[in-house]
């Protein structure tokens, strides 16, 4: 905490107009590996990390850069120190139904990543990481879905999924997983940067062939209609204007590694 307080102050002096700073160095705890080796709900004590306990071998991976977090799909909104104005505006422009949704954090992350120039990156002068993070990575989620371990990834089969099971050749579990993938993409990109929603759907289609079939098209259409209904016309316009404003500052030439690589800002639930 002291490091963040001191360095955010320095970064604000160096970059007075920036609204966010990034420090994503962390110890990633593979929750799947930890549960299988040490039992469900295992919580490691801080001394285990400080003393290099052998119990953590193959369970903990140190991710020190933005690139490593992007490759592991472990970039999170809490990797950023964000100006309160950004958080306040996001909450004001986001419908309550989305604020309450499990993927709301991904929409906020998309807003942060959309900023131009992108948030400057800073790291601790001698510590490899600043905090520990229990995470379920993309490859872990794929295993859980194959094992139908929906509870672990906080996915619940709905009555609508059960109804569709009776009307299609897909199980309710499969339909539920497909629906969550659609929700993940739409929540991140609806009424944000122009073209985001199309890119998210294209990327989603590469994760599971079913998204190209009738069931995938049906889920996309119904889910899109549901989330669009949460926005009034005025609120939708305000969201698009705000996201455009976040992306409106021309980026200056930069040195490699000095700033966050924006990428496409879209995270999807891979099912295969």
C-alpha positions as CSV (number, residue, x, y, z in Angstrom):
1,X,0.0,0.0,0.0
2,X,2.8,2.4,0.9
3,X,4.5,1.6,-2.5
4,X,1.3,2.4,-4.4
5,X,0.7,5.6,-2.4
6,X,4.2,6.8,-3.0
7,X,4.5,5.8,-6.7
8,X,1.0,6.9,-7.8
9,X,2.0,10.3,-6.5
10,X,5.2,10.3,-8.5
11,X,3.4,9.0,-11.6
12,X,0.8,11.8,-11.3
13,X,3.6,14.3,-11.2
14,X,5.3,12.8,-14.3
15,X,2.0,12.2,-16.2
16,X,-0.3,14.9,-14.8
17,X,-3.1,14.4,-17.3
18,X,-3.3,10.6,-17.0
19,X,-6.4,9.0,-15.4
20,X,-4.9,5.6,-14.8
21,X,-1.6,3.8,-14.0
22,X,-0.9,0.1,-14.3
23,X,1.1,-2.2,-12.1
24,X,0.2,-5.8,-12.9
25,X,3.1,-7.8,-11.4
26,X,1.5,-10.5,-9.2
27,X,1.8,-14.1,-8.1
28,X,-0.9,-16.0,-10.0
29,X,-2.3,-18.9,-7.9
30,X,-3.6,-21.6,-10.2
31,X,-6.9,-22.3,-8.4
32,X,-7.5,-25.6,-10.3
33,X,-4.1,-27.0,-9.4
34,X,-4.3,-25.8,-5.8
35,X,-7.7,-27.4,-5.3
36,X,-6.7,-30.7,-6.8
37,X,-3.4,-30.9,-4.9
38,X,-4.3,-29.4,-1.5
39,X,-8.1,-29.7,-1.4
40,X,-11.0,-27.3,-2.3
41,X,-10.9,-23.9,-0.7
42,X,-7.2,-24.0,0.2
43,X,-5.8,-20.6,1.4
44,X,-2.1,-20.2,1.5
45,X,-0.6,-18.1,4.3
46,X,1.6,-15.1,3.4
47,X,4.6,-16.8,4.9
48,X,4.4,-19.5,2.3
49,X,5.1,-16.9,-0.4
50,X,7.7,-15.0,1.5
51,X,9.7,-18.1,2.4
52,X,9.3,-19.8,-1.0
53,X,7.4,-22.9,0.4
54,X,7.9,-25.9,-1.9
55,X,4.1,-26.5,-1.6
56,X,3.6,-23.7,-4.1
57,X,5.7,-25.3,-6.8
58,X,3.7,-25.6,-10.0
59,X,0.8,-23.9,-8.3
60,X,2.1,-20.3,-8.3
61,X,3.4,-18.5,-11.4
62,X,4.9,-15.0,-11.2
63,X,3.6,-12.7,-13.9
64,X,5.6,-9.5,-13.9
65,X,4.6,-7.8,-17.2
66,X,1.5,-6.7,-19.0
67,X,2.4,-9.0,-21.9
68,X,2.6,-12.1,-19.6
69,X,-0.8,-11.2,-18.1
70,X,-2.3,-10.8,-21.5
71,X,-0.9,-14.2,-22.6
72,X,-2.4,-15.9,-19.5
73,X,-5.6,-13.9,-19.8
74,X,-5.1,-12.6,-16.2
75,X,-5.2,-8.9,-16.8
76,X,-7.7,-7.5,-14.3
77,X,-9.3,-4.1,-13.5
78,X,-7.5,-4.1,-10.1
79,X,-4.1,-4.1,-11.9
80,X,-4.8,-0.4,-12.4
81,X,-4.9,2.6,-10.2
82,X,-7.8,4.6,-11.7
83,X,-8.9,8.2,-11.0
84,X,-12.1,8.3,-9.1
85,X,-13.7,10.3,-11.9
86,X,-13.4,7.3,-14.2
87,X,-15.0,5.0,-11.7
88,X,-17.8,7.5,-10.9
89,X,-18.7,8.0,-14.6
90,X,-18.6,4.3,-15.3
91,X,-21.1,3.6,-12.5
92,X,-23.3,6.5,-13.5
93,X,-23.4,5.3,-17.2
94,X,-23.9,1.5,-16.4
95,X,-27.4,0.1,-15.9
96,X,-28.0,-1.6,-12.5
97,X,-28.5,-4.9,-14.2
98,X,-25.0,-4.8,-15.6
99,X,-23.5,-3.5,-12.4
100,X,-24.9,-6.6,-10.7
101,X,-23.7,-9.0,-13.3
102,X,-20.6,-11.2,-12.7
103,X,-18.9,-9.9,-15.9
104,X,-19.3,-6.2,-15.1
105,X,-15.6,-6.0,-14.1
106,X,-14.7,-6.9,-17.7
107,X,-16.7,-3.9,-19.0
108,X,-14.8,-1.7,-16.6
109,X,-11.5,-3.2,-17.7
110,X,-12.4,-2.6,-21.3
111,X,-13.0,1.1,-20.4
112,X,-9.5,1.3,-18.8
113,X,-7.8,-0.4,-21.7
114,X,-9.6,1.9,-24.2
115,X,-7.9,5.0,-22.8
116,X,-5.5,6.7,-25.1
117,X,-2.7,7.4,-24.4
118,X,-2.7,4.0,-22.6
119,X,-2.0,3.9,-18.9
120,X,1.8,4.2,-18.0
121,X,3.2,1.1,-16.3
122,X,5.3,1.1,-13.2
123,X,6.8,-1.7,-11.1
124,X,8.4,-2.2,-7.7
125,X,12.2,-1.5,-7.8
126,X,13.2,-4.8,-6.3
127,X,10.1,-7.0,-5.5
128,X,9.0,-9.4,-8.3
129,X,5.3,-8.9,-7.5
130,X,3.0,-6.8,-5.3
131,X,0.1,-9.1,-4.5
132,X,-1.3,-12.6,-4.9
133,X,-4.2,-13.5,-7.0
134,X,-6.3,-16.7,-7.1
135,X,-7.3,-17.0,-10.7
136,X,-9.1,-19.4,-13.1
137,X,-7.3,-19.0,-16.5
138,X,-8.8,-19.7,-19.9
139,X,-7.3,-23.2,-20.1
140,X,-8.7,-23.9,-16.6
141,X,-12.1,-22.8,-17.6
142,X,-12.0,-25.1,-20.6
143,X,-11.3,-28.1,-18.3
144,X,-14.0,-27.1,-15.9
145,X,-16.6,-26.9,-18.7
146,X,-15.5,-30.2,-20.2
147,X,-16.0,-31.7,-16.7
148,X,-19.3,-29.7,-16.4
149,X,-17.9,-28.1,-13.2
150,X,-20.2,-25.1,-13.7
151,X,-20.3,-24.2,-10.0
152,X,-16.6,-23.6,-9.9
153,X,-16.8,-20.9,-12.6
154,X,-20.0,-19.5,-11.1
155,X,-22.3,-20.6,-14.0
156,X,-25.9,-21.6,-13.2
157,X,-28.3,-23.4,-15.5
158,X,-31.4,-21.3,-16.1
159,X,-35.0,-22.3,-16.8
160,X,-34.5,-21.0,-20.3
161,X,-31.5,-23.3,-20.8
162,X,-33.6,-26.3,-19.7
163,X,-36.4,-25.2,-22.1
164,X,-33.9,-25.0,-25.0
165,X,-32.5,-28.4,-24.1
166,X,-35.9,-29.9,-24.9
167,X,-36.1,-28.0,-28.2
168,X,-32.5,-28.7,-29.5
169,X,-29.9,-31.4,-29.6
170,X,-27.8,-29.6,-26.9
171,X,-27.7,-30.3,-23.2
172,X,-28.7,-27.6,-20.8
173,X,-25.1,-27.5,-19.5
174,X,-23.8,-26.8,-23.0
175,X,-26.4,-24.2,-23.7
176,X,-25.6,-22.5,-20.3
177,X,-21.9,-22.4,-21.2
178,X,-22.6,-21.0,-24.6
179,X,-24.9,-18.3,-23.1
180,X,-22.3,-17.2,-20.6
181,X,-19.8,-16.8,-23.4
182,X,-22.2,-14.6,-25.3
183,X,-23.0,-12.5,-22.2
184,X,-19.2,-12.1,-21.5
185,X,-18.7,-10.6,-25.0
186,X,-21.8,-8.4,-25.1
187,X,-21.4,-6.9,-21.6
188,X,-17.8,-5.8,-22.5
189,X,-18.6,-4.2,-25.8
190,X,-22.3,-3.1,-26.1
191,X,-22.5,0.7,-26.7
192,X,-18.7,1.2,-26.4
193,X,-16.2,1.7,-29.2
194,X,-17.5,1.4,-32.7
195,X,-16.8,-2.0,-34.1
196,X,-16.2,-3.6,-30.7
197,X,-19.4,-5.6,-30.7
198,X,-18.6,-7.1,-34.2
199,X,-15.0,-8.0,-33.2
200,X,-16.2,-9.6,-30.0
201,X,-18.7,-11.8,-31.9
202,X,-16.1,-12.8,-34.5
203,X,-13.7,-13.8,-31.7
204,X,-16.5,-15.7,-29.9
205,X,-17.2,-17.8,-33.0
206,X,-13.6,-19.1,-33.0
207,X,-14.0,-20.5,-29.4
208,X,-16.8,-23.0,-30.2
209,X,-18.3,-24.1,-33.5
210,X,-21.7,-24.1,-32.0
211,X,-21.7,-20.2,-32.0
212,X,-21.9,-20.5,-35.8
213,X,-25.0,-22.7,-35.7
214,X,-28.6,-22.0,-35.0
215,X,-28.2,-22.3,-31.3
216,X,-25.4,-19.8,-31.2
217,X,-27.3,-17.3,-33.4
218,X,-30.4,-17.7,-31.2
219,X,-28.5,-17.1,-28.0
220,X,-26.7,-14.1,-29.5
221,X,-30.0,-12.5,-30.6
222,X,-31.9,-13.1,-27.4
223,X,-29.0,-12.0,-25.2
224,X,-28.4,-8.9,-27.2
225,X,-32.0,-8.0,-27.0
226,X,-32.0,-8.5,-23.2
227,X,-28.9,-6.3,-22.5
228,X,-30.0,-3.6,-25.0
229,X,-33.3,-3.3,-23.0
230,X,-31.3,-2.2,-20.0
231,X,-30.2,1.0,-21.8
232,X,-32.5,3.9,-22.6
233,X,-31.7,5.6,-25.9
234,X,-30.2,8.5,-24.0
235,X,-28.0,6.2,-21.9
236,X,-26.8,4.3,-24.9
237,X,-25.7,7.5,-26.6
238,X,-23.9,8.7,-23.4
239,X,-22.0,5.4,-23.2
240,X,-20.8,5.6,-26.8
241,X,-19.8,9.3,-26.3
242,X,-17.8,8.4,-23.2
243,X,-16.0,5.5,-24.7
244,X,-15.1,7.6,-27.7
245,X,-13.8,10.3,-25.4
246,X,-11.6,7.7,-23.6
247,X,-10.1,6.8,-27.0
248,X,-9.9,10.4,-28.3
249,X,-6.4,11.4,-27.2
250,X,-3.6,11.0,-29.8
251,X,-1.0,8.6,-28.5
252,X,2.6,10.0,-28.5
253,X,5.6,7.9,-29.7
254,X,6.6,5.6,-26.9
255,X,9.4,3.3,-25.9
256,X,8.7,-0.4,-25.8
257,X,7.5,-1.5,-22.4
258,X,6.7,1.9,-21.1
259,X,2.9,1.8,-21.6
260,X,0.2,-0.8,-21.5
261,X,-0.4,-2.6,-24.8
262,X,-4.1,-2.1,-25.5
263,X,-4.6,-5.2,-27.6
264,X,-8.3,-5.6,-28.6
265,X,-9.6,-5.4,-25.0
266,X,-11.9,-8.3,-25.5
267,X,-12.0,-11.4,-23.3
268,X,-14.1,-14.4,-24.3
269,X,-15.0,-17.7,-22.6
270,X,-13.2,-20.5,-24.6
271,X,-15.1,-23.7,-24.5
272,X,-12.7,-26.0,-26.5
